């Protein structure tokens, strides 16, 4: 996005040239659902995909990029420019040659992108790996067994536990499927001073973790009884 923001076609709001550049990028990088150019009011003026009209001023990433004039990270959205799909979005300001704000760029990334990291992972039975945005909305869950739908909120108690810690943590709780697990989570930030924009999660059933210790305890008790 920072490179695109320096291109003359984008800076000068050459709609046809910008549209062509965005379309070529989408063909090269299929993880992107769309790339758009917006004006200062949030109206889409160029898009890599065909569209009618759209305004993105209500999107978190767009508001922050235009207000702070810096790279901004969004949250879970359903795209509405060119297609409708679950996505995670980013934005970047566009400045003219004089350093004046003229608009912004947005990029929406397909949530299927997360699958590239986790599909080959071997997990214990009933364990999971997941990601959520800063509001606790699920972006990804593996395995996708239907208990946690993408776009749904995390379990309320689980999310409150997350908010009580600043640097990640570990706790025992029940998930959406009712299974009691030892759950670890870690917030992801751009810098140490930023608020988290994504939380990564991992959970393993408590019974699996305690099973070796319980087995050892039972063996020791039986051995003690035999000795007695």
C-alpha positions in Angstrom: 0.0 0.0 0.0 2.8 2.4 0.8 4.3 1.7 -2.6 1.0 2.2 -4.4 0.5 5.5 -2.6 3.6 6.8 -4.4 2.5 6.0 -7.9 1.7 9.1 -10.0 -1.5 7.4 -11.3 -2.8 6.9 -7.7 -1.7 10.3 -6.5 -3.3 12.1 -9.4 -6.5 10.0 -9.1 -6.1 8.6 -12.6 -9.1 6.3 -12.2 -8.6 4.0 -15.3 -4.8 3.6 -14.7 -5.4 2.9 -11.0 -8.1 0.4 -11.7 -5.8 -1.4 -14.2 -3.0 -1.5 -11.6 -5.3 -2.9 -8.9 -6.7 -5.6 -11.2 -3.2 -6.8 -12.1 -2.3 -7.0 -8.5 -5.4 -9.0 -7.7 -4.5 -11.5 -10.5 -1.0 -11.8 -9.1 -1.9 -12.1 -5.4 -5.1 -14.0 -5.0 -5.1 -13.6 -1.2 -6.3 -10.1 -1.7 -10.1 -9.8 -2.2 -9.9 -6.3 -3.5 -7.8 -3.1 -3.6 -9.5 0.3 -3.8 -8.7 4.0 -4.0 -10.9 6.4 -2.0 -11.2 10.1 -1.7 -11.1 12.1 1.6 -14.8 11.5 2.1 -14.4 7.7 1.9 -16.0 7.4 -1.6 -14.5 4.6 -3.7 -13.2 6.1 -7.0 -11.2 3.1 -8.3 -11.4 -0.6 -7.6 -9.6 -3.7 -8.8 -13.1 -5.3 -9.1 -16.1 -3.9 -10.9 -18.5 -2.0 -8.7 -21.4 0.5 -8.8 -21.0 3.0 -5.9 -19.6 2.6 -2.4 -18.5 4.6 0.6 -16.1 3.2 3.2 -16.0 6.1 5.6 -17.6 4.0 8.4 -14.8 1.4 8.3 -12.3 1.4 11.2 -9.2 1.1 8.9 -10.4 3.9 6.7 -11.2 6.3 9.5 -7.9 5.8 11.2 -5.8 6.0 8.0 -7.5 9.3 7.0 -7.4 10.8 10.5 -3.9 9.8 11.5 -2.4 9.8 8.0 -0.7 6.5 8.6 -1.1 2.8 8.0 -4.2 1.5 9.7 -5.4 -2.0 10.5 -9.1 -2.8 10.5 -11.3 -5.6 11.9 -13.6 -8.3 10.7 -15.7 -7.1 7.8 -18.0 -8.3 5.0 -16.7 -6.7 1.9 -19.1 -4.6 -0.2 -17.0 -3.4 -3.1 -17.0 -5.8 -6.0 -17.9 -8.9 -4.0 -19.3 -9.9 -0.7 -17.0 -12.0 1.5 -15.6 -12.2 5.0 -12.3 -10.3 5.2 -9.7 -8.4 7.2 -8.8 -5.0 5.9 -6.1 -2.4 5.9 -5.7 1.2 4.7 -3.0 3.7 3.9 -3.2 7.5 3.2 -2.5 9.0 -0.2 -0.7 12.3 -0.2 0.0 14.6 -3.1 3.4 16.1 -4.0 3.0 18.8 -1.4 2.2 16.3 1.4 -1.5 17.1 1.5 -4.0 14.3 2.1 -6.0 13.5 -1.0 -7.4 10.2 -0.2 -6.5 6.6 0.8 -5.9 3.1 -0.3 -7.6 0.0 1.1 -6.8 -3.7 0.8 -9.1 -6.5 1.9 -7.4 -9.9 2.7 -9.3 -13.1 2.4 -9.7 -14.9 5.8 -8.9 -18.1 4.0 -5.3 -16.8 4.1 -5.0 -18.2 7.7 -5.6 -21.7 6.4 -2.2 -21.7 4.8 -0.6 -21.7 8.2 -2.7 -24.2 10.0 -4.1 -26.8 7.6 -1.0 -29.1 8.0 -0.8 -28.8 11.7 -1.2 -32.0 13.7 -3.2 -31.2 16.9 -4.3 -33.4 19.7 -7.9 -34.6 19.6 -10.4 -31.7 20.4 -7.6 -29.1 20.5 -7.8 -25.9 18.4 -6.0 -22.9 17.0 -7.8 -19.7 16.3 -7.5 -16.0 15.6 -9.9 -13.1 16.5 -9.9 -9.4 15.9 -9.7 -6.7 18.6 -13.4 -7.1 19.3 -13.3 -10.8 19.8 -14.8 -11.7 16.4 -13.5 -15.0 15.0 -11.3 -14.6 12.0 -10.2 -18.2 11.8 -10.6 -21.5 13.7 -8.9 -24.8 13.1 -10.2 -27.4 12.9 -13.3 -25.9 11.3 -15.8 -28.3 13.1 -18.7 -25.9 13.2 -18.4 -24.9 16.9 -16.9 -21.5 16.1 -18.2 -19.9 13.0 -16.1 -17.2 11.3 -17.6 -13.9 12.1 -19.2 -15.0 15.4 -18.1 -13.7 18.8 -15.9 -15.6 21.2 -17.4 -17.1 24.3 -18.2 -14.1 26.7 -16.2 -15.5 29.7 -13.3 -16.3 27.4 -13.2 -12.8 26.0 -13.5 -11.1 29.4 -10.5 -13.2 30.6 -8.5 -11.9 27.6 -9.3 -8.3 28.4 -8.1 -8.7 32.0 -4.6 -9.4 30.8 -2.4 -7.0 28.8 0.3 -9.3 27.4 -1.3 -12.6 26.8 -2.0 -15.4 29.3 -3.2 -18.8 30.2 -6.4 -19.9 31.8 -8.8 -22.9 32.0 -12.3 -22.4 30.5 -15.0 -24.0 28.5 -15.4 -23.2 24.8 -18.4 -23.0 22.5 -18.6 -26.8 22.4 -18.7 -27.1 26.3 -15.3 -28.9 26.5 -13.1 -27.7 29.3 -9.6 -26.7 28.0 -6.4 -25.1 29.0 -6.4 -22.0 26.7 -3.4 -19.8 25.8 -3.7 -16.5 24.0 -1.4 -13.8 22.7 -2.2 -10.3 21.4 -0.6 -9.0 18.2 0.4 -5.4 17.9 2.2 -3.3 15.4 4.3 -1.7 18.1 4.5 -2.2 21.9 2.5 1.0 22.4 -0.4 0.0 20.1 -3.6 -1.7 21.1 -3.8 -5.3 19.9 -5.5 -5.8 16.5 -5.5 -9.6 16.5 -5.5 -12.2 19.2 -4.1 -15.7 18.5 -5.5 -18.6 20.5 -4.6 -22.3 21.2 -6.6 -24.7 23.4 -5.9 -28.2 24.5 -8.5 -30.3 26.5 -7.7 -30.2 30.2 -8.2 -33.9 30.6 -5.5 -34.6 28.0 -3.0 -32.4 29.9 -3.8 -33.9 33.3 -3.9 -37.5 32.0 -0.2 -38.3 32.4 -0.1 -36.8 35.9 -3.3 -38.6 37.0 -1.9 -41.9 35.6 1.4 -41.4 37.5 -0.6 -40.6 40.7 -2.7 -43.7 40.4 0.4 -45.9 39.9 2.1 -44.4 42.9 -1.0 -45.0 45.1 -1.3 -48.6 44.0 2.4 -49.1 44.6 2.0 -47.6 48.1 -0.9 -49.9 48.9 1.1 -52.9 47.8 4.0 -51.9 50.0 1.7 -51.3 52.9 
